[in-house]
Amino acid sequence: MKLTVYNPQKGRLETLDVAFTTENTTWFKDGGKAGDVLSVTDYNGGLLIKNDDYSYPIWVYDLSRAAIGYSREKAKQIVQEHN
């Protein structure tokens, strides 16, 4: 699936071809509110973080779901650091 993401390392939008599967994506559907982290996906040596809003997902290099402990809160902190 073609997906436009924000790459904070380059400071620009990019289009990626991402396959969201149960093996590479963790979905957070447990009572979050609008704007909370919706999913985290391992992609090409980095981490895609998607919020439950209309913003672009963020692609952060050298991170993984395991590295943040599959945590919604840690993903939220990373998003805040890159905004």
Secondary structure, DSSP 8 states (H G I E B T S, - for coil): -EEEEEETTTTEEEEEE----TTTEEE--SS--TTSEEEEEEETTEEEEEESSSS--EEEET--TTTTTT-HHHHHHHHHHT-
